[in-house]
Amino acid sequence: MKKKRFALNIVFHLVLLIAVCAIIYPFVFMISGAFKTDFEMNRHITQLIPREITLDHFHTLFESIPFITQFLNSFFVAVTAAILTVLIDGLVAYGFTRFTFRGRGALMTAILATMLIPPQVLMVPQFQMYKNLHLFGTYVPLIIPSMINAFGIFLNCQIMGQIPRDLYESAMIDGYGELQIFARIAVPLSKAGLGIQGVLTFMNTWNDFMTPLIYLNEEQRYTLPIGLMRLQSFYKISYGAPLAGALLSCIPVILILAIVGQKYFIQGLMAGAVKG
Amino acid sequence: MKSKTKRKLQPYLFISPFFILYAIFGLYPTVSGFALSLQDKAGQFTMSNYQKVFADQRFWKAISNAAVYMMGSIFIILPVALIAALMLNSKYMGKKSGIVSTIFFLPNVTSVIVIGIVFKLVLRVNNGLLNTALQTLHMIDRPIKFLSDPFWAMPSILLIGTWRFFGVNSLYFLSGLQGIPAELGEAARIDGAGKWKEFWYITLPLLKPIMTYIVFMAITGSFAMFGEVLTLVQNGSSVGSRDSMLFPVIYLYNSMFKNNQSNRAAAMGYVIAVILLLITSVQRWLFRDKD
């Protein structure tokens, strides 16, 4: 029995190790490729540690596309989307959890029902609408979708609903208005949910590919994924520069995962999903 | 009196931003899109957009590709994820560090363009990573055309899908498994149930809520496939050879922006949505509570 247990222990850890390696491998491959010469990439693609380390691909990257501008564009769009989304989710969740009012249940159901409408339906008419509103080529269409995302509201209602009502009562006795109660009590006490929603929105907007592909038409205004796609199509044979760009574009997301605290973030995310 | 009405209005003021924004940017296009799908280019009423979509073989090819990918993700990616979660949750594993979850989560928050750039090199024919590795191991004689052979197109995309989604799905399964009280398993063992029976009659039914969510995401994700494929196969007229990588949203996008058929594309959007609603209804029926 003990022997079997030991064997299973080894096997399970081995399988887990293989899984982790399989997930990490493409990232390691990307890093190695960004510093490898094209010659070596073609001759020894499986070699992860380059014989000769080169920074040429980064030079090519900065010369071929306005990388810094596009990086900052992406950053601006993602941060704006995150802030506005957190603001809206917070206000709406506060409205739903703080008050009892006529139509509350029906309105909540209406919000959840919006999740059932497949986004494919909206692609054509939304494009026409943004074009008619002269918002084509701006960042507005990239930011709006996350602001009307029902999941974030649902998640934050779950978390804000756990705030003890006594806190609200005593704040009212102290003469706080609703906006003050919202800002000084509800928001600080549901930092976890709002934070997760902000981080998720940042990541989704940062990585978004389809919306900027549809709505942006000037190289100087592109977000990074579109800039990299263009770069990829210039370089049919050399992959060094796109790999270098891909590597740099991953940094913010990896930094966030490292800083926000892996465990805290992922557990919070899971909590939202399980209840959903 | 005035302050009482104000008090009554307050909750609506707090929740109004969502409803105002959704009415403008969600509801209005949903309706106007339907109107658009029933018009010809001159704005006259017509049903021909829908007729054309239904008669369009490429459209059905795209739907069937999405359906195949969906089956693949439900019956390949999800079981793999479940097995990984069961292993992570087993008593043999002991405490896992947060770093494992972060790694499992990472591919899910990686941009599709990054995935496209990397996997193009992994899957390319000449000096591709996978081909070189397989040839070095003498498992194949000549390189496989992972991206341009219609037979290999779907397995290649599924390979990428597995890499991208198995980690996050096993985290979902794991959180479901951790919610199952250990006593239930012990009780079953006292009653003489084997491991397999315990899994089948206790673990699996208790995982149903999380599984419903995961399968729903797999279905909608399959029909929303876009960036992965677009970054892998720069499209000429067909997407992948013989449309082997044509997915519904890509086809819709091409009709709209390459062929300038916005009315037909609007109709296509509605047909895709109805198909998707049918599939998810069937799923909900299959996953219903049976008592």
Interface residues (C-beta under 8 A of the other chain):
Chain A: R5 L8 N9 F12 H13 V15 L16 A19 V20 A22 I23 I24 P26 F27 F29 M30 G33 M41 N42 R43 I45 T46 I88 L91 V92 Y94 G95 F96 R98 F99 F101 R104 L107 I111 T114 L116 I117 P118 P119 Q120 V121 L122 M123 V124 P125 Q126 F127 Q128 M129 I144 P145 M147 I148 I153 E178 F182 M203 W206 N207 F209 M210 I214 L224 P225 L228 M229 Q232 S233 Y239 P242 L243 G245 A246 S249 C250 V253 I254 L257 A258 G261 Q262 K263 I266 M270 A271 A273 V274 G276
Chain B: K8 Q10 P11 Y12 L13 F14 I15 P17 F18 F19 L21 Y22 F25 G26 Y28 P29 T30 S32 G33 L36 A84 M87 L88 S90 Y92 M93 G98 I99 V100 S101 T102 I103 F104 F105 L106 P107 V109 T110 S111 V112 I113 V114 I115 G116 I117 V118 F119 K120 L121 V122 N127 G128 L129 T132 A133 T136 W163 F166 G167 L171 Y172 S175 G176 G179 P209 I210 Y213 T220 F223 A224 F226 G227 L230 T231 Q234 P248 V249 L252 Y253 M256 F257 S262 A265 A266 G269 Y270 I272 A273 L276 L277 T280
